[in-house]
Amino acid sequence: MIVILIAAGFSLMGMYWCIRMIIVAHWRKSSKRGLPKKSNTPIFVLIPVLDEVARITQTTKYFSETFKHLSGLRLIIITTEKEVNIVKNPNTIDVVRELSEKYPILHVHYPKLDGKMAHQLNFAMKQLLKNPFAENALFAVYNADSKPHPKTFDWVLSQQSKKSTQVFQQYGDYRKNVMAFSGFSGFILTAASAWQTRWSIGFEMFNALKQKLFRNKLRAQKGRVLYPLNYCIGHGLFFTKNIFVKLHGFNEYAHNEDAIFGLELSYLAEPIAPIPYFDLSDTPSTVGSLFIQKSNWFFGPLQAFSYAAILQKKYNTNVLRIYALSTKLFSHAINWIVGPSIYASSIILTVINPNMFNILAVAAETIIFFAIPNIIAWNIASYENNIPAKNLLLKQIIGGPISYILHGLSAYRTIIRIALRTLFEIQIIKEKTK
């Protein structure tokens, strides 16, 4: 009976995922209609890099050639002195120097051995803000593997010309490298890429769309405790100079700078406008690196109350709303652990008691919660980036549950790392995802 109840719950959630993604798909289609208005707004694209020899050349070429029609766009690649600890010849610094001679890019080098991505971004922004052209500019942050749709910047500039939006977010299609996956691990990695794309559409974009549709009402609720939580990610993030100055830049103490960035925007009642085009990005190419990536990402919602303490000290007003928003963010960490744990328990209970009802229930929840929503997300993304996949249904049925359980285990790994840090005073360093 327990297995059947669990399966029913996951099946209902799977159906809800499908509804949300269909709503987003309809909005994406309608929002792309019409030609964008021309805009001369300068736009600076910041790409912080570390150990990116294999990818930065192709990304630089893509940005330089795809968006060459935008005279106001400038690509800034930010290297870090930490690169000297990586034994490679040439290293990323050498490659970026060569690229700056071939392409119209600006190479900014963060000169310290410590620090994270936030330090690189803040260092570059301080240099850029000395330029008078930056006064009315837009700034965008992308990763070394990013491939934003060719119409991305035209669309953002056309919307930004209305002067009513200060933050935009482009969401990821994480299927860029799925054609290279093979073997049994390919089932897991393909399912993981579909799941993350589904998360972009059905969670991140859906929640941003809710804020867009109810913007006026939300602004009226600026001081209320129930103001909804903004959710942003580190790549495809657009913002104005005013927002950067208001937030005093990216937080350099948090493990993930994007989580607290979104939380603070929520406190300031600054909606994040969703972009209807995808940023085509990679999924980690091994199960091990996927596990590390998820473990790193888990820090975002897990440290929600640490962010609350920082914001409380920073603003010292409306503390109740700060902690209400932080609780919403922390709930993502709870779901990260609880969901996979409950699903795994339904499998364990079925193995212990393998009757026909339990087997059918697990099969149903696997198809309805994993396979169908993942395939819908795949098809929605394929309207923009047509990436075929052989045996897609089979990969979602087999790889989906495994990747979901690994997703939960990555959270347990992070908790163990934090416990070890507390017991043995071990410093936690953000691991590089290969």
N, C-alpha and C positions, 0 to 999 in steps of 0.2 A: 504493500500500500504506500509506503514511504517513497519508493522509487517512482511510482505512478504520479504521486503528488509533485515530486521534484520535476519529473518530465513535463507535467502539465504547466508548471511555472515557467520552465525554460521555453516551452512551445509558445506560450502567450507572449513572452518577451521577444521571441523570434518574429512573431507576427507584428508586434509593435515596431520592431526595427524596420521591417519591410514598409510599413505605413510611413514612417518618418523619412525613409530614403526616397519614396515615391513623391512625397511633398517637396523635398529638396530638388529632385530631378525636374519637377514642374517649374519651380522657381528659377533654376539655372537656365532652363530653356527660354522662359519669358524675359529674363533679365539681359539676355544677349541680343535681343531684338533692337534694330535701329543702329545707325552709325554713331560712333562716339564723337563728341565735340572735340575740336582740336584744342590743345593746351600747351603752353610754352613753359610750364612749371618745371624747374630743374628737379631731377631725381637722382639720388645717390644710392647705388646698390652696394651694400657692404657684405663681403664674404670673408668671415674669419676662418683661417685654415691652420691646421696642425697635422703634419704627416699626410699630406694630400697629393703627393707626387703623381699618383696614378690617375687622379681625376680632375685636377685643377686645370690642366691644359684644355681638355675637351669642354669643360664648363665655361672657361674664358672665351673660347672660340664661339660657343653657342650664344652667349650673351652679346658678344661684339657683333656677330653677324645677324642675329635674329632681330635685334633692336637698334640697328644702325640708322633706322629712319627717325629715331628720337634724338634730336640734336641736343636736348637737355639732359640725356642720360649719361651718367659716368659710373664706371665700374671701379670699386675700391676693394682690393684684396689685402687682407690684414694678416700678416704673418706674426709669429711670436718667437722670442729668443729661446723658448723651450725647445724649439726645433733642433738646437745644437745637441740635445741629448739623444737624438735619433740618428743612429749611424747609417746614413744613406748618402750616396754620391751619384747624382746631385740630390740635395734635400729640397724641401718645398720653397725655402727662401731663394735658392739658386734658380729654381724653375720660374718663380714669380718674377724675379729680376729679368730673366730672359723674355718672359711674356710681356713685360712692361715696355720692352723695346720693339715688340712686334705689333702689339695691340694698344688701343687708346685707353689704357687702364692706369689707375693710380695705385702704387704699392706703398702701403703704410706698414711699418714694422714696430710691433710692441717690444720695447727693449729690455723687458724683465724676464727672469727665469721662472717666476711664480705667476699665479693668476690663472683665470679661466677665460671662457669665451666672453663673459661680461667685461672683463678687463680690456680685452682686445677691442671690443665694440666701443666702450667708453673712451678709450685712448684715441681711436680714429674719429669719433664724433667730436671730441674737443678740438681736433685739428681742423675738421671740416667747418665747424661753427665759426672759425676765425674768418672764413670766406664770406663776403657779403652776399654771394649768390645763395648761400644756405638759409638766408632769412625766410624765404617763402618756399623753400624746397620740401620735397618729400624724401624720406629715407626708407630704404627697404633692406631687410636682412635675409640672406639666403645661405644655404649650405653649399659645400663644394660639389655635391652631387645633384644640385637642384637643376630643374629644366622647366621653368615656368612657361605656360602656353604663350605663343607669339602675340596674342591679343591682350595679355594681362595688363601691361603698363598703359596701353591705350584706354582700356576700360577704367582703370584706377584714376588716371588723370582726368578723364571725362567726368567722373563722379566727384573727384576732389575739387574740381573747378567750382562746385556749388558752395564750397567753403563751410559746409555743415558737418563734415566728417573729418576727424583727425587721426583715426586709426582704421586700417584695413587689414584683413587677414586672408591669405590664400592658403588653401588646404591641400594636403598631399594625396597624390595617386602613387601608391608605393609598389607599382608593378614594373618599374623601369627595367629591372634586370632579371625578371622571372624566367625569361627564355633560356637563361644560362643554367637554371637549376636542373638537376638530374638525380636519379636514384631515389631511395626512400626519403632521404633528407629533403629532396625536391618537393615531395608531397607536403611536408611540414612547412617549408619556406614559402611555397606557393599559397598555402592556406593562410599563413601569417601575413603575407602581403595583401591578400584579399580582406582579411580581418582588419588590418590597419586602414585600408582604403574605405572599408565599411564604417569604421570609426570616424574617419574624416567626414563622410557624407551624413551618416545617421546620428552622430553625436555632436561633433564640433560645428559642422556647417548648419545642422538643424538648430542648435542652441543659439548660434549667431543670427540665424534667420528670425528666430523668435524676437530677439532684441530689435532687429531691423523693422519688423512688422509693428511692434508696439513701442517704437522709439519715443513718441510724444508722451505716452503714458508713463514710460520708465523715467523720463526726465522729470516729470512731475513727482515721482516717487524718490527723488534723489536722496532725501534724508531718511527714508524709511528702512527699517530693518530687513524687510523682505525683498529688497532690491536684488535682482537676479545676478548670478555670478558670470562675469565675462570669462571666456576661455580662449587663450591664445597659445600658439606654438612658435618656436624659435625661428622657423624658416617661412618665408613668404609673409613676414610681418612688416607692414608699412606704418609709418608714424610721422608726425610733423615735428618741427623744432620745438614748438610750444609744449607738446606732450613730453618730449625728452627732458626739457628744462623743468617742467612741473614735477616729473618723477625723479629728478636729479640723476637721470641716466639709469642704466641697468644695475640691478642690485648685485654687488660683488661678493656677498656673503652666502647667498643661497646656492644650493647645489645646482638647481636648474633656474636660470634667470627668467625664463619665460613664464613660469607658473606664478611667481610673485608679481611679475609685470601685469598679468591679467587680473590678478586679485586687486592690485592697487588701482587699476583702471575701473574696476567695479566700484571700489570705494569712492572714486571721483565721479562716478556716474557717466563714464565715457564709453559709449557702446562701440563694439568692434564690428565694422561692416564687413560682411562676407563677400569674397570675390567669387564669381561663378565659374572661373577657370581654374584648372588644377596645376599644381607644381608636381611634375613627374619626377619621382625620387626613387632611390634604391631601397631595397630591403636587404638586411645583412645576408651575406652569401653563405654563412654556415650557421648551424643550429646553435653552436656555442656563442657566436657573436650576437645572434638574435637574443639569446638569454641575457647577455651582458647589457645589451641595449635596453631591454625591458627593465632590468634591474636599475639602470641609471634613471630611466623615466619615472620609476616608482617614487623616487625622492620628491618629485614635484608635488603630488598631493599629500604625501606622507608628512612633509615638513610644513603643512598649512598653518599650524599654530605658532611655529617659529616665525613665519611671515607676519602673522597677526601681531606678535610682540614687537617686530620691527616697525610695522605701520602704526601701532599704538604709540610708540615712542616718537615717531616722526610727526604724527598729526595731533595726538593727545585730545581728540574729540570723537564723539559718537563711537565709543569703544564697543558698545553692544553690536552695532552693525558690522564692525570689523570682524568680530568673532563669529557673527552669524554667517558672513561670507566665507570665513575660513573653515567653518564647520561644513559648509557645502563642498568646498574643495577637498576637505579631509574625507568626506563620504566616498569620493572616488577611490581613495586608498582602501577603504573598507570593502567596497565592491570588488576591487582588484583581487583581494584575498578570498572573500566569501564566495563569489561566483564560481571560480574554478574549483574551490574546495568542495562545494556542494555538488557540482557536476561529477567530480572524481568520486565522491561518496556514492552517487547513484550507480556508477560502474562497479565499485567495490561490492556494494550490496547485491548487485545482480550476479557477480561472480560467486558470492557466498550462497545466494539463493537463485539459481538460474532457471526460474520458471518462465513460461511463455509470456506472461503478462509483463514481467520485468524486462525481458529481452525486447519485446515490442515497444515498451515505453522508452527505453534507452535509444532504440533505433529511431523512434519518432522525434525525440528531443534533439538528436544529432542532426537529423535532416532539416527540421524546422528551425532550430536555433542557429546551426552552423551553415549547412549547405545552401539552403535557399537564400537567406540574406546575403551571404558572401557572393553568391552568383549574381544576385541583383546588383550588388555594389560593383562587381566586375563589369557587368553589362552597362551600367550607368557611366562608369569611367571610360569604357571602350567607345562610347559615342564621341569622345574627345581624343583618346589615345587608344587606337585599335591594337590591342595586344592579345593575340590568340593564345590559347592554352589547351593542350591535349588532355583528355580525361579530366576535365575541370570538376565535374560532379564527384568523381571518385576521389580526387585530391582533397576536396573539401570534406567529404565524409570521413576519410582516413586521417588526413593531416589536420583538419579543424580541431577535433578534440585534443589531439596531442599538443598542438601549438597553444591552445587555451589553457591546458594544464601547466605547460611550461611558463605561460604568462603568469599564472598564480604562484608557481614555484620561484619565479624571479623576485616576487615581492618578499617571500620568506627569506631569500638570500640577502636582500637588502636589510631586512630586520636583523638577521644574524650579524651582518657586517657592522651595524650600528651597536649591537650588543657587545661585540668584540672591541669596538672602539671605546665603549664606556668602561669595560672591565680592564682592558690592557692599554688604554690610551693610544690606540692605533689610529693614525690619521687616515680618513677616508678620502681617496683621490678619485675624481671622476674618470672612469675608465674609457679608453678609446674604443669605439665600435669599428671593427674591421669590415 
